[in-house]
Amino acid sequence: MPSLRPNLNTIIKRITNDANARYDKTFLRRSDMNTYIRVLAGASHEMYSAIDFGRKQIFTETAETSYLERRGRLFDIYRKLATYATGMVQFTWESVTTIPAGTLLQDGAGNQFETTDAVTSSGYAPISAVNTGSAYNLAEGTEFTLVSAIAGVSGATATTAITGGTDTETDESLRARILARTQKPPRTGTADDYVAWAKEVSGVTRAWCYPREMGAGTVTVRIMSDGLTPDGFPTESLIAATQTYISSKTDVLATTYVESPIAQPVDFTLKITPDNTAMRERVRERLQELFTDEAIPGGKIYLSHIHSAISEVTDEVDHVILSPVADIEATSSAHLLTLGDITWAES
């Protein structure tokens, strides 16, 4: 819908023309009437602004943060809050030492974590990030130092990946869920309902539903957690949380299974022009976006789409895909196509 708001100069001209027409004469340049016209135009411009702002808030597509959340509440849809990353570390010490719960650690970037339990004689302890956010998700083997030194303790190492940290849901993500709810309203547990329920769980970014895969009366839901784990595949704790949440929503007669897809990496051999480090990285990023956007468990990615994706890369002049040479299809509904290794052929 086009904007209803004229600019200030247009309003001044409209009021001036109207006043001239009513008085049947043109006002002098320094007439007080010109001052009154501009004051009235300024007030009118503010009212147009308020009307224009309010018009946008009544539509999900254009509503801003607080109004978008209010529209979501009408459908019992709420913004997913940020969560804390957690994991396990093992301390390095000269001898068994008492390390209490709440001991602060930090990684090389200064991200701080704290132990959530006292350290046992094995040296292992669970840790949790002191702040929420995906920036606190770290790889297994990450080294930590103590914020406050403890005699005989030199540091700690992550024995598992530090996962589970998520950022507060963005407006666009919340908007997409509200639009999906209005476009596909819930009924009695359709496939779309299961997908929507899964995406309501913090950390779930993609979801797919496969009815009767395990037999009559069963529903299989596969989920991904892009950005939450290094490869985007969900942790066991996220799978369990999603299982519990969907079970609280679904029909009591349906048996639901929440699973992670099985990765099916697709390796590439490519020749690109120009061939340099920056170009290779841009091509890799674009292919990753393609797999994230188009891959579904049991689905396929078309070779023509791969060609189009590479052609969209900035400064790309030409390319040759030496492998694969045909459309790529997942081997089963449990498998998800992922980007594998890329071998760069000489141009």
KOLDO-314865 format. One line per 5 residues: their letters; for each residue x, y, z of N, C-alpha, C. Coordinates in steps of 0.2 Angstrom, whole numbers, plus 5000, padded with zeros to 4 digits. Example, Ala and Ser with C-alpha at 12.3 -4.5 7.8 and 13.67 -1.06 7.14 Angstrom:
// KOLDO-314865
as) 5066,4972,5039,5062,4978,5039,5066,4984,5039 ~ 5064,4989,5035,5068,4995,5036,5064,5000,5039
***
This chain:
// KOLDO-314865
mpslr) 5004,4994,5000,5000,5000,5000,5004,5006,5000 ~ 5003,5011,4996,5008,5017,4995,5007,5021,5002 ~ 5012,5025,5003,5012,5029,5009,5007,5034,5009 ~ 5004,5036,5014,4999,5041,5015,5002,5048,5017 ~ 5008,5048,5018,5011,5054,5021,5014,5058,5016
pnlnt) 5012,5064,5015,5015,5069,5011,5021,5072,5015 ~ 5026,5075,5011,5031,5078,5015,5029,5085,5017 ~ 5033,5089,5021,5031,5095,5024,5030,5100,5019 ~ 5034,5101,5014,5033,5106,5009,5027,5105,5005 ~ 5025,5099,5004,5018,5098,5000,5012,5100,5005
iikri) 5013,5099,5011,5007,5101,5016,5007,5109,5016 ~ 5013,5112,5016,5013,5120,5016,5010,5122,5010 ~ 5012,5119,5004,5009,5122,4998,5001,5121,4998 ~ 4999,5115,5001,4992,5114,5001,4988,5119,5005 ~ 4990,5120,5011,4987,5125,5015,4987,5132,5013
tndan) 4993,5134,5010,4994,5140,5007,4989,5141,5001 ~ 4988,5137,4997,4984,5137,4991,4976,5137,4993 ~ 4975,5134,4999,4968,5134,5001,4967,5140,5005 ~ 4971,5143,5008,4970,5150,5011,4970,5155,5006 ~ 4974,5155,5001,4973,5160,4996,4967,5160,4992
arydk) 4964,5154,4991,4958,5153,4988,4952,5155,4992 ~ 4952,5154,4999,4947,5157,5003,4947,5164,5004 ~ 4953,5167,5004,4953,5174,5005,4953,5178,4998 ~ 4954,5174,4993,4954,5177,4986,4959,5182,4985 ~ 4965,5181,4988,4971,5185,4987,4977,5182,4989
tflrr) 4982,5184,4987,4989,5181,4989,4992,5185,4995 ~ 4994,5182,5000,4997,5185,5006,5004,5188,5005 ~ 5005,5194,5008,5012,5196,5007,5017,5192,5010 ~ 5023,5192,5008,5028,5188,5010,5029,5188,5018 ~ 5029,5194,5021,5030,5194,5028,5023,5195,5032
sdmnt) 5018,5192,5029,5012,5192,5032,5012,5187,5038 ~ 5008,5188,5044,5008,5184,5049,5004,5177,5047 ~ 5000,5178,5042,4997,5172,5039,5002,5166,5037 ~ 5008,5168,5034,5013,5163,5032,5015,5159,5038 ~ 5016,5163,5044,5018,5160,5050,5013,5155,5052
yirvl) 5007,5157,5052,5001,5152,5055,5001,5146,5050 ~ 5002,5147,5044,5002,5141,5039,5007,5136,5041 ~ 5013,5139,5042,5019,5134,5044,5018,5130,5050 ~ 5015,5134,5055,5014,5131,5062,5008,5125,5060 ~ 5003,5127,5057,4998,5122,5055,5001,5116,5051
agash) 5005,5118,5046,5008,5112,5042,5012,5108,5046 ~ 5016,5111,5051,5020,5106,5056,5016,5102,5060 ~ 5011,5104,5063,5006,5100,5067,5003,5094,5062 ~ 5001,5096,5056,4998,5091,5052,5003,5086,5050 ~ 5009,5088,5049,5014,5083,5047,5016,5078,5052
emysa) 5015,5080,5059,5016,5076,5064,5010,5071,5065 ~ 5004,5073,5063,4998,5069,5063,4999,5064,5058 ~ 5001,5066,5052,5002,5061,5046,5007,5056,5048 ~ 5013,5058,5052,5018,5053,5054,5015,5048,5059 ~ 5011,5050,5064,5008,5046,5068,5003,5041,5065
idfgr) 4999,5043,5060,4995,5039,5056,4999,5034,5052 ~ 5004,5036,5049,5008,5032,5045,5011,5026,5050 ~ 5014,5028,5055,5017,5023,5060,5012,5018,5062 ~ 5006,5021,5064,5000,5016,5067,4998,5012,5061 ~ 4998,5014,5055,4996,5010,5050,5001,5004,5049
kqift) 5007,5005,5050,5012,5000,5049,5011,4994,5055 ~ 5009,4997,5061,5009,4992,5066,5003,4987,5066 ~ 4998,4988,5062,4993,4984,5062,4994,4978,5057 ~ 4999,4978,5054,5001,4972,5049,5007,4969,5052 ~ 5007,4962,5052,5013,4958,5054,5019,4960,5050
etaet) 5018,4961,5043,5024,4962,5039,5028,4968,5040 ~ 5024,4973,5044,5028,4979,5045,5028,4981,5052 ~ 5025,4978,5056,5025,4979,5064,5032,4980,5066 ~ 5033,4984,5071,5040,4985,5074,5040,4981,5081 ~ 5046,4981,5084,5047,4976,5089,5041,4975,5094
syler) 5039,4980,5098,5034,4979,5103,5028,4977,5101 ~ 5026,4980,5095,5019,4979,5092,5019,4972,5089 ~ 5025,4970,5086,5026,4963,5083,5025,4958,5089 ~ 5028,4959,5095,5027,4955,5100,5019,4954,5102 ~ 5016,4960,5102,5009,4960,5104,5005,4956,5099
rgrlf) 5006,4956,5093,5003,4953,5088,5004,4945,5089 ~ 5010,4943,5091,5012,4936,5092,5008,4934,5098 ~ 5007,4938,5103,5003,4935,5109,4996,4934,5107 ~ 4993,4937,5102,4986,4935,5100,4986,4928,5098 ~ 4992,4925,5096,4992,4918,5094,4996,4913,5099
diyrk) 4997,4916,5105,5001,4912,5110,5008,4911,5107 ~ 5011,4916,5103,5018,4915,5100,5022,4920,5104 ~ 5027,4918,5107,5032,4923,5110,5039,4922,5108 ~ 5042,4928,5109,5049,4928,5106,5053,4923,5110 ~ 5058,4919,5107,5062,4915,5110,5068,4919,5113
latya) 5069,4917,5120,5074,4921,5124,5081,4918,5123 ~ 5086,4922,5124,5093,4920,5124,5094,4914,5129 ~ 5098,4910,5128,5100,4905,5133,5108,4904,5134 ~ 5109,4901,5139,5116,4900,5141,5120,4894,5138 ~ 5126,4895,5136,5130,4889,5134,5132,4885,5140
tgmvq) 5133,4878,5139,5135,4874,5144,5139,4869,5142 ~ 5143,4866,5146,5148,4860,5144,5152,4857,5150 ~ 5157,4854,5148,5161,4851,5153,5168,4853,5152 ~ 5172,4854,5158,5179,4855,5157,5183,4851,5162 ~ 5189,4850,5161,5194,4846,5165,5199,4851,5167
ftwes) 5200,4852,5174,5206,4856,5176,5213,4853,5176 ~ 5217,4857,5175,5224,4855,5175,5227,4857,5182 ~ 5230,4852,5186,5232,4854,5192,5238,4850,5194 ~ 5242,4853,5199,5248,4849,5201,5246,4844,5206 ~ 5241,4845,5210,5238,4840,5215,5231,4841,5216
vttip) 5227,4836,5219,5220,4837,5220,5219,4844,5224 ~ 5215,4848,5221,5213,4854,5225,5206,4856,5225 ~ 5204,4859,5230,5197,4861,5231,5195,4867,5226 ~ 5191,4866,5221,5189,4871,5217,5181,4872,5218 ~ 5179,4877,5221,5172,4878,5222,5167,4879,5216
agtll) 5161,4878,5217,5156,4880,5212,5156,4888,5212 ~ 5155,4890,5205,5155,4897,5205,5162,4900,5203 ~ 5167,4896,5202,5174,4898,5200,5174,4900,5193 ~ 5176,4906,5191,5176,4909,5185,5182,4907,5180 ~ 5180,4906,5174,5185,4904,5169,5184,4909,5163
qdgag) 5189,4910,5159,5188,4913,5153,5192,4910,5147 ~ 5189,4911,5141,5193,4909,5135,5198,4914,5133 ~ 5201,4913,5127,5206,4917,5124,5202,4924,5122 ~ 5196,4924,5120,5192,4930,5118,5190,4934,5124 ~ 5190,4931,5130,5188,4935,5136,5181,4933,5138
nqfet) 5178,4928,5135,5171,4926,5137,5172,4922,5143 ~ 5167,4924,5148,5168,4921,5155,5163,4915,5156 ~ 5165,4910,5160,5161,4905,5162,5162,4903,5169 ~ 5157,4900,5172,5158,4898,5179,5156,4891,5180 ~ 5160,4888,5185,5158,4881,5186,5151,4881,5190
tdavt) 5147,4876,5189,5141,4875,5192,5141,4870,5197 ~ 5146,4867,5198,5147,4862,5203,5154,4862,5206 ~ 5155,4859,5212,5162,4859,5214,5166,4854,5210 ~ 5172,4855,5209,5177,4850,5206,5178,4844,5210 ~ 5177,4838,5207,5179,4832,5210,5186,4830,5209
ssgya) 5188,4825,5212,5195,4823,5212,5197,4821,5205 ~ 5192,4820,5201,5194,4818,5194,5196,4824,5190 ~ 5194,4830,5193,5196,4836,5189,5191,4839,5185 ~ 5185,4835,5184,5180,4837,5179,5175,4841,5183 ~ 5172,4846,5179,5167,4850,5182,5162,4853,5176
pisav) 5156,4854,5177,5151,4857,5172,5152,4864,5173 ~ 5152,4868,5167,5152,4875,5167,5146,4878,5163 ~ 5145,4884,5165,5139,4888,5161,5142,4895,5160 ~ 5140,4898,5154,5142,4904,5152,5139,4909,5157 ~ 5142,4915,5159,5139,4920,5163,5134,4924,5160
ntgsa) 5135,4924,5153,5130,4928,5149,5127,4924,5144 ~ 5121,4926,5141,5118,4922,5136,5121,4924,5129 ~ 5119,4919,5124,5121,4921,5118,5125,4916,5114 ~ 5125,4916,5107,5128,4910,5103,5136,4911,5103 ~ 5138,4917,5105,5146,4919,5105,5149,4914,5110
ynlae) 5145,4911,5115,5148,4907,5120,5149,4900,5118 ~ 5146,4898,5112,5147,4891,5110,5154,4890,5108 ~ 5157,4885,5110,5165,4884,5109,5166,4877,5107 ~ 5171,4876,5104,5173,4869,5102,5176,4865,5107 ~ 5176,4859,5107,5179,4854,5111,5187,4855,5111
gteft) 5190,4855,5117,5197,4857,5117,5199,4864,5118 ~ 5194,4868,5119,5195,4875,5120,5199,4876,5127 ~ 5204,4880,5127,5208,4881,5133,5205,4887,5137 ~ 5205,4886,5144,5202,4891,5148,5208,4893,5154 ~ 5207,4899,5156,5212,4902,5161,5207,4904,5167
lvsai) 5210,4904,5173,5206,4906,5179,5206,4913,5179 ~ 5200,4916,5181,5200,4924,5182,5203,4926,5188 ~ 5202,4922,5193,5206,4923,5199,5210,4917,5201 ~ 5217,4918,5201,5222,4912,5202,5220,4908,5208 ~ 5221,4901,5207,5220,4896,5213,5227,4893,5213
agvsg) 5230,4892,5218,5237,4889,5219,5237,4882,5216 ~ 5241,4880,5212,5242,4874,5210,5238,4872,5204 ~ 5233,4877,5202,5229,4875,5196,5231,4880,5190 ~ 5233,4877,5184,5235,4881,5179,5230,4883,5174 ~ 5224,4879,5174,5219,4881,5169,5214,4875,5168
atatt) 5210,4875,5163,5206,4870,5161,5205,4869,5154 ~ 5202,4863,5152,5201,4862,5144,5194,4859,5144 ~ 5191,4861,5138,5184,4859,5137,5184,4852,5135 ~ 5181,4847,5138,5181,4840,5136,5175,4839,5132 ~ 5170,4843,5131,5165,4843,5126,5164,4849,5123
aitgg) 5160,4849,5118,5159,4856,5115,5154,4860,5119 ~ 5156,4866,5120,5151,4871,5124,5146,4873,5120 ~ 5140,4871,5121,5134,4872,5117,5128,4874,5121 ~ 5123,4876,5117,5117,4878,5120,5115,4885,5121 ~ 5121,4889,5119,5120,4897,5119,5116,4899,5113
tdtet) 5111,4903,5114,5107,4906,5108,5106,4913,5110 ~ 5105,4917,5104,5104,4924,5105,5096,4925,5105 ~ 5094,4931,5108,5087,4932,5108,5084,4932,5101 ~ 5078,4929,5100,5076,4929,5093,5075,4935,5090 ~ 5077,4936,5084,5076,4942,5080,5069,4944,5078
deslr) 5068,4950,5076,5061,4952,5074,5059,4948,5068 ~ 5064,4947,5063,5062,4944,5057,5060,4936,5058 ~ 5064,4933,5063,5062,4926,5064,5055,4926,5068 ~ 5054,4930,5072,5047,4930,5076,5042,4932,5071 ~ 5043,4937,5066,5038,4939,5061,5037,4933,5057
arila) 5042,4929,5055,5041,4923,5050,5036,4918,5054 ~ 5037,4917,5060,5033,4912,5064,5026,4914,5065 ~ 5025,4921,5066,5018,4923,5066,5015,4923,5059 ~ 5018,4924,5054,5015,4924,5047,5014,4917,5046 ~ 5018,4912,5048,5017,4905,5046,5010,4903,5050
rtqkp) 5010,4905,5056,5004,4904,5060,4997,4906,5057 ~ 4997,4912,5054,4991,4915,5051,4990,4912,5045 ~ 4995,4910,5041,4994,4907,5034,4992,4900,5035 ~ 4995,4897,5040,4993,4890,5041,4991,4888,5048 ~ 4985,4890,5049,4982,4890,5056,4982,4883,5059
prtgt) 4983,4882,5065,4983,4875,5068,4976,4872,5067 ~ 4977,4865,5066,4970,4861,5066,4971,4855,5071 ~ 4972,4850,5069,4972,4844,5073,4979,4840,5073 ~ 4984,4844,5072,4991,4840,5072,4993,4839,5065 ~ 4993,4843,5061,4995,4842,5054,5003,4842,5054
addyv) 5006,4841,5048,5013,4841,5048,5015,4848,5049 ~ 5012,4853,5047,5014,4860,5048,5014,4862,5055 ~ 5009,4859,5059,5009,4860,5066,5015,4858,5070 ~ 5017,4852,5068,5023,4849,5071,5029,4853,5070 ~ 5030,4855,5063,5035,4860,5062,5035,4866,5066
awake) 5029,4869,5066,5029,4875,5070,5030,4874,5078 ~ 5028,4869,5080,5029,4867,5087,5037,4866,5089 ~ 5040,4863,5084,5047,4862,5085,5051,4868,5085 ~ 5049,4873,5080,5052,4879,5080,5051,4884,5085 ~ 5046,4882,5090,5045,4886,5096,5050,4885,5101
vsgvt) 5054,4880,5100,5059,4878,5105,5066,4882,5104 ~ 5068,4885,5109,5074,4889,5108,5080,4885,5106 ~ 5083,4887,5100,5089,4883,5097,5087,4880,5091 ~ 5080,4878,5090,5078,4875,5084,5077,4880,5078 ~ 5081,4879,5073,5081,4884,5067,5077,4881,5061
rawcy) 5078,4874,5060,5074,4871,5055,5071,4865,5057 ~ 5065,4863,5054,5062,4857,5056,5058,4854,5051 ~ 5057,4847,5051,5053,4844,5045,5049,4838,5049 ~ 5043,4837,5046,5039,4832,5049,5038,4826,5044 ~ 5038,4820,5046,5037,4814,5042,5032,4809,5046
premg) 5026,4810,5044,5021,4806,5047,5021,4798,5045 ~ 5020,4794,5050,5019,4787,5049,5026,4784,5047 ~ 5031,4787,5048,5038,4784,5046,5040,4778,5050 ~ 5038,4778,5057,5039,4773,5061,5033,4768,5062 ~ 5028,4769,5057,5022,4765,5058,5016,4769,5059
agtvt) 5010,4766,5059,5004,4769,5060,5004,4773,5066 ~ 5001,4779,5067,5000,4783,5073,5007,4786,5075 ~ 5012,4786,5071,5018,4789,5073,5020,4795,5069 ~ 5024,4800,5072,5026,4806,5068,5033,4807,5070 ~ 5037,4807,5065,5045,4809,5066,5046,4816,5064
vrims) 5049,4819,5068,5051,4826,5067,5059,4827,5068 ~ 5062,4829,5062,5069,4830,5062,5071,4838,5063 ~ 5076,4840,5067,5077,4847,5068,5084,4848,5067 ~ 5086,4855,5066,5092,4857,5065,5093,4863,5070 ~ 5099,4865,5072,5101,4870,5076,5107,4874,5073
dgltp) 5106,4877,5068,5111,4881,5064,5113,4887,5069 ~ 5120,4887,5069,5123,4892,5074,5124,4890,5081 ~ 5120,4885,5083,5121,4883,5090,5126,4878,5091 ~ 5127,4874,5086,5133,4869,5086,5137,4870,5080 ~ 5144,4868,5080,5148,4869,5075,5145,4867,5068
dgfpt) 5142,4861,5068,5139,4859,5061,5132,4860,5060 ~ 5129,4863,5065,5122,4864,5065,5117,4858,5067 ~ 5120,4852,5068,5116,4847,5070,5114,4847,5078 ~ 5108,4846,5080,5106,4847,5087,5110,4842,5092 ~ 5110,4845,5098,5113,4841,5104,5107,4836,5106
eslia) 5110,4831,5110,5105,4827,5113,5100,4831,5118 ~ 5103,4836,5121,5098,4839,5126,5093,4844,5122 ~ 5095,4846,5116,5090,4850,5112,5085,4845,5109 ~ 5087,4839,5107,5082,4834,5105,5077,4832,5110 ~ 5080,4831,5116,5075,4829,5122,5071,4835,5124
atqty) 5073,4841,5124,5069,4847,5125,5063,4848,5120 ~ 5065,4847,5114,5060,4847,5108,5055,4841,5109 ~ 5057,4835,5111,5053,4830,5111,5048,4831,5117 ~ 5050,4834,5123,5046,4835,5128,5041,4841,5126 ~ 5043,4846,5123,5038,4851,5121,5033,4849,5116
isskt) 5035,4845,5111,5030,4843,5106,5025,4838,5109 ~ 5028,4834,5114,5023,4829,5117,5018,4833,5121 ~ 5019,4839,5123,5014,4842,5127,5009,4846,5123 ~ 5011,4846,5116,5006,4849,5112,5002,4845,5108 ~ 5005,4839,5106,5002,4834,5101,4996,4830,5104
dvlat) 4992,4827,5099,4987,4823,5101,4990,4817,5105 ~ 4986,4815,5110,4988,4809,5114,4989,4803,5111 ~ 4985,4802,5105,4985,4796,5101,4991,4795,5097 ~ 4995,4801,5096,5001,4801,5091,5007,4800,5095 ~ 5011,4795,5093,5018,4794,5096,5023,4798,5092
tyves) 5027,4803,5095,5031,4807,5091,5038,4805,5093 ~ 5042,4805,5088,5050,4804,5088,5053,4810,5085 ~ 5057,4813,5090,5061,4819,5088,5068,4817,5087 ~ 5071,4818,5081,5078,4815,5079,5082,4821,5076 ~ 5088,4819,5075,5093,4823,5071,5094,4820,5065
piaqp) 5094,4824,5059,5095,4821,5053,5102,4818,5053 ~ 5103,4813,5048,5110,4810,5047,5114,4814,5042 ~ 5119,4817,5043,5123,4821,5038,5125,4816,5032 ~ 5124,4819,5026,5126,4816,5020,5130,4821,5016 ~ 5137,4821,5018,5141,4827,5015,5142,4826,5007
vdftl) 5142,4831,5004,5143,4831,4997,5149,4835,4995 ~ 5154,4831,4992,5161,4834,4990,5160,4837,4983 ~ 5164,4842,4982,5164,4846,4976,5171,4846,4973 ~ 5172,4846,4967,5178,4848,4963,5176,4854,4958 ~ 5179,4859,4960,5177,4865,4956,5183,4869,4953
kitpd) 5182,4872,4947,5186,4876,4944,5183,4883,4943 ~ 5186,4888,4946,5183,4895,4946,5188,4900,4943 ~ 5185,4905,4940,5189,4911,4937,5185,4917,4940 ~ 5189,4922,4943,5196,4921,4945,5197,4916,4950 ~ 5203,4913,4951,5204,4909,4956,5209,4912,4961
ntamr) 5206,4914,4967,5211,4916,4973,5207,4915,4979 ~ 5211,4916,4985,5208,4914,4991,5201,4917,4993 ~ 5201,4924,4991,5194,4927,4993,5189,4924,4989 ~ 5190,4923,4982,5185,4920,4978,5183,4913,4981 ~ 5187,4909,4983,5186,4902,4985,5182,4903,4991
ervre) 5183,4907,4996,5179,4908,5002,5172,4910,5001 ~ 5171,4915,4996,5165,4917,4994,5160,4912,4991 ~ 5164,4908,4987,5160,4902,4984,5158,4897,4989 ~ 5163,4896,4994,5161,4891,4999,5155,4893,5003 ~ 5155,4900,5005,5150,4903,5009,5143,4902,5005
rlqel) 5143,4904,4999,5137,4904,4995,5134,4897,4994 ~ 5139,4892,4993,5136,4885,4993,5133,4883,5000 ~ 5137,4885,5005,5134,4883,5012,5127,4886,5013 ~ 5126,4892,5010,5119,4895,5011,5114,4891,5006 ~ 5116,4889,5001,5112,4885,4996,5110,4879,5000
ftdea) 5114,4875,5003,5113,4869,5007,5108,4870,5013 ~ 5109,4876,5016,5105,4878,5022,5098,4879,5019 ~ 5097,4883,5014,5091,4885,5011,5087,4879,5008 ~ 5090,4875,5004,5087,4870,5000,5087,4863,5003 ~ 5092,4861,5007,5092,4854,5009,5087,4852,5014
ipggk) 5083,4847,5013,5079,4844,5018,5080,4836,5018 ~ 5079,4833,5024,5080,4826,5024,5076,4822,5019 ~ 5080,4818,5015,5077,4815,5010,5076,4818,5003 ~ 5078,4825,5003,5077,4829,4997,5083,4829,4993 ~ 5083,4833,4988,5088,4834,4983,5090,4841,4982
iylsh) 5096,4842,4979,5098,4849,4977,5100,4848,4970 ~ 5097,4853,4966,5098,4852,4959,5104,4855,4956 ~ 5107,4852,4952,5114,4854,4949,5113,4861,4946 ~ 5107,4863,4943,5106,4869,4940,5106,4875,4946 ~ 5104,4873,4952,5104,4878,4957,5111,4879,4960
ihsai) 5115,4874,4959,5122,4875,4961,5125,4880,4957 ~ 5124,4879,4950,5127,4883,4945,5125,4890,4946 ~ 5118,4891,4948,5116,4898,4949,5119,4901,4955 ~ 5119,4897,4960,5122,4900,4967,5129,4902,4966 ~ 5133,4898,4962,5140,4900,4961,5141,4907,4956
sevtd) 5136,4907,4951,5136,4913,4947,5134,4919,4950 ~ 5131,4918,4956,5128,4924,4960,5134,4927,4964 ~ 5140,4924,4965,5145,4926,4969,5148,4932,4966 ~ 5150,4938,4970,5152,4944,4967,5159,4943,4964 ~ 5160,4946,4958,5166,4945,4954,5168,4939,4951
evdhv) 5163,4934,4951,5164,4927,4948,5163,4929,4940 ~ 5168,4926,4937,5168,4927,4929,5165,4920,4926 ~ 5168,4915,4928,5167,4908,4925,5168,4903,4930 ~ 5165,4897,4930,5166,4891,4934,5164,4885,4930 ~ 5167,4880,4932,5166,4873,4930,5165,4868,4936
ilspv) 5160,4865,4936,5158,4860,4941,5161,4853,4939 ~ 5166,4850,4941,5169,4844,4938,5165,4838,4942 ~ 5163,4839,4948,5159,4835,4952,5156,4838,4957 ~ 5149,4836,4959,5145,4831,4956,5143,4833,4949 ~ 5141,4829,4945,5139,4830,4938,5132,4829,4937
adiea) 5128,4828,4942,5121,4827,4941,5117,4830,4948 ~ 5111,4830,4948,5107,4832,4954,5109,4827,4959 ~ 5109,4830,4966,5111,4826,4972,5105,4825,4976 ~ 5104,4818,4978,5098,4816,4981,5100,4813,4988 ~ 5097,4814,4993,5098,4811,4999,5096,4803,4999
tssah) 5100,4799,5002,5099,4792,5002,5092,4789,5005 ~ 5090,4793,5010,5084,4791,5014,5081,4798,5017 ~ 5075,4797,5020,5072,4803,5023,5075,4804,5029 ~ 5080,4800,5032,5084,4802,5038,5090,4806,5036 ~ 5092,4806,5030,5098,4809,5028,5097,4816,5025
lltlg) 5102,4821,5027,5102,4828,5025,5108,4829,5022 ~ 5107,4832,5016,5113,4834,5012,5117,4840,5015 ~ 5123,4839,5016,5127,4845,5018,5133,4846,5014 ~ 5136,4852,5015,5142,4854,5011,5148,4850,5013 ~ 5151,4846,5009,5157,4842,5011,5164,4846,5009
ditwa) 5169,4843,5007,5175,4846,5005,5175,4848,4998 ~ 5178,4854,4997,5179,4857,4990,5186,4856,4988 ~ 5187,4853,4982,5194,4852,4979,5194,4857,4974 ~ 5199,4861,4974,5199,4867,4969,5204,4865,4963 ~ 5201,4864,4957,5205,4862,4951,5209,4868,4948
es) 5215,4867,4945,5218,4872,4942,5215,4875,4936 ~ 5214,4882,4936,5211,4885,4930,5215,4884,4924
***
